[in-house]
Amino acid sequence: MTNQLRVLFAIACIGFILVAANIDAKTSANVRYGKYLQPLLDKAEISPSDITPIIATLQNKEILKVEAIGHSFQGRKIHKISIGSGKTHVLIWSQMHGDEPTATASIFDVLNYITADENKTWRDNWSSKLTLHFVPMLNPDGAEQASRFNAQGIDINRDASQLQTPEGQLLHKLVSTIKPSFGFNLHDQSRNYAAGDSDKTATISVLAPSFNYAKEVNDVRLRAMQVIAETVSAIKPRLTGHIGRYDDSYSHRAFGDTLTRLGVSTVLIESGGFPSDDNRQIARKATYLMLIAGIDSVHNKTYLKFNQKDYDKIPMNVEGKIKDLLVNNITINVGEKPSYTTNFIIDLAVYGSGKAKIIEIGDASVYSSYHQLDASNYQYIKGEAYDLDKEGPLTLSDSVYFRILKQGITHFIGDATKLINSSSFPVVLNPTNTATEIPSLRQTATFLLSDGRGIKFAVLNGQVLDLRTGQLLNPIGT
């Protein structure tokens, strides 16, 4: 073998080893995910007190640099966690909106994966070329209150131009200081988005933000599109049909758009809903896998194998197409007037007040939903109140509750202390906007459905209870 062939052979072997390491890393990240899953973050809200002990633990890892880089408006610390010594800097931040916590959990999962001893070979492949910076909670004041806004009432993601918030100022300063080549801007989106013109939820939505109103594509934005195309390919087999793309209209107030204009290839990843997944753990894992794939993509520049057409193939998401509950073909009888059949569109307010409402009445054929109930041949009954002050104290077991519901009682009013609830089913106590004889918009989603044999279904705060089988068809939020 000539020297030239030996050199070529050696280069080929090195390339094979690196590719194999990356394949092994991605496989390990997926198959062994449970090992890297950060405990106690499977929840709808993540507050500063949830992450403080995690950050304290990470401070003990020598390969990480953990530092408080500033404070929120109310004085809470904002941390940055860095690893690597390379010239290419990657900035990853989450919970810019305090009520969007899913990717915060993903970041800690990724850090667990990166720092695991068994992933040292993979880590060593990129740590001398990349420096990763994680800001897992940019808006701790908003997170404390489960609010989109900071303590000033300002949307930090609309503060990129005026920089009126200390959190926005901090992010801007961080970008100016470390000069990242790539940025991963992590958010949550409404559970009501559909992935394209389909009946599937957009569990992950992505965007390579524009840098001008013309929505032009320069090298900076193209790189973001390419990285998105590659990272989406890493999760597509597991989320086929559940991946969407945001509209790329330019906003000079938004950080993603501003960073793209400043030369940072910015990748927006939004976590959305998935059936029977209240706390978005499917999106959590998908974001984790995308971030690990993104590290490989940037390090190996494998994103160059993708182009804008690959990005454009991701379907545009559709806002508001996925509803929580559709109750279809309900018969409404109104005195001497002719009866009519209609549909209820119900919002469970899973991440809000938790008070389910009828938000639309009529043709629901354009919508898909997490749950549907075919109420053909069932008649709407508004239901009556059980007055605790008049009737006296009541101990509510399942059997007692079913008997009361079958008598046409749907909710309880009066002194709440007089109701001793031992039932395992939803109980509606002192509701507002109660149901009326003719169903109306914004009324509470608490009513009954009856057929010739009597009351079959009790809809209690948007949760459907089959009184004949004892089955709760859609526990809140699933």
Secondary structure as UniProt FT lines:
FT   HELIX           3..31
FT   HELIX           33..36
FT   TURN            39..40
FT   HELIX           48..58
FT   TURN            59..60
FT   TURN            62..63
FT   STRAND          65..71
FT   TURN            73..74
FT   STRAND          77..84
FT   STRAND          88..93
FT   TURN            98..99
FT   HELIX           102..115
FT   HELIX           117..119
FT   HELIX           120..127
FT   TURN            128..129
FT   STRAND          130..135
FT   HELIX           140..145
FT   TURN            151..152
FT   HELIX           156..158
FT   TURN            160..162
FT   HELIX           166..178
FT   STRAND          182..188
FT   TURN            191..192
FT   STRAND          194..195
FT   STRAND          204..207
FT   TURN            213..214
FT   HELIX           219..235
FT   TURN            236..238
FT   TURN            240..241
FT   STRAND          243..245
FT   TURN            252..253
FT   HELIX           255..261
FT   TURN            262..263
FT   STRAND          265..271
FT   TURN            275..276
FT   TURN            278..279
FT   HELIX           281..300
FT   HELIX           302..305
FT   HELIX           308..312
FT   STRAND          316..318
FT   TURN            319..320
FT   STRAND          322..334
FT   TURN            335..336
FT   STRAND          337..347
FT   TURN            350..353
FT   STRAND          357..361
FT   TURN            365..366
FT   STRAND          368..374
FT   TURN            376..377
FT   STRAND          379..381
FT   STRAND          384..387
FT   HELIX           388..391
FT   STRAND          394..396
FT   HELIX           398..406
FT   TURN            407..408
FT   STRAND          409..413
FT   HELIX           416..418
FT   STRAND          419..421
FT   TURN            441..442
FT   STRAND          447..451
FT   TURN            452..453
FT   STRAND          454..460
FT   TURN            461..462
FT   STRAND          463..466
FT   TURN            467..470
FT   STRAND          471..472
FT   TURN            476..477
//
